[in-house]
């Protein structure tokens, strides 16, 4: 029986550059690291960052991942990411269901950043 999601995977061509981005720029915790790549977040679901060594995985580099990361204080965090020269696909935008921004890693893998603050709510 399936119990939970263990991980999601993305693929990159330059593992060193990806490590610097995810570990240092986004400050995501690394739970494992090796020639297989990185496993991010201490508890599942993990985000696996893997080198694209097979032709099938090479085709998966540089796309919308469909992964959304929850970020309390999103507007402040986006300011930090701007200072760190992260590329924004879309700036933070207030939606009826929260605030969302879209960023890209150095190889154009796209992620959504989300905070569930509704219109009119003050940032805490």
C-alpha positions, -999 to +999 in steps of 0.1 A: +000+000+000+013+035-009+018+056+023+031+089+012+051+108-014+088+103-008+103+127-034+100+147-065+129+148-090+143+175-113+173+171-136+202+195-142+233+195-165+256+212-140+253+197-105+278+221-089+258+251-101+225+235-090+240+227-056+250+263-051+215+275-062+194+252-041+216+249-010+231+284-009+208+308-028+174+292-018+189+279+015+171+246+012+183+220+037+203+191+022+195+157+036+218+137+013+245+145-013+266+124-036+273+115-072+235+109-075+229+146-068+211+162-039+182+152-017+167+184-003+145+188+028+150+168+060+116+150+059+096+137+029+086+147+005+122+154-006+132+173-037+158+153-056+182+172-079+199+148-102+225+151-130+209+145-164+231+117-177+206+098-198+190+111-230+156+108-214+166+129-184+184+155-206+150+162-222+136+171-188+161+199-180+147+235-182+110+231-179+081+239-156+084+214-128+049+217-114+064+220-080+051+246-056+072+256-025+053+272+005+071+303+017+057+322+048+067+359+044+069+354+006+072+391-003+102+395+020+118+363+007+113+375-029+132+406-020+161+385-008+160+364-040+161+396-061+192+406-042+207+372-050+199+377-087+174+348-090+154+350-122+117+356-117+094+342-144+066+361-127+068+386-098+048+380-067+011+384-075-019+385-052-044+360-062-078+352-046-062+322-030-028+337-019+004+352-033+024+334-059+057+340-077+075+319-102+113+315-103+137+296-124+169+278-114+201+284-134+190+258-160+155+272-163+137+246-142+106+266-130+091+265-095+062+283-080+066+301-046+033+304-026+020+320+005-016+315+015-022+352+025-055+364+012-061+399-002-063+425+025-044+404+051-013+420+066+021+402+064+029+387+098 
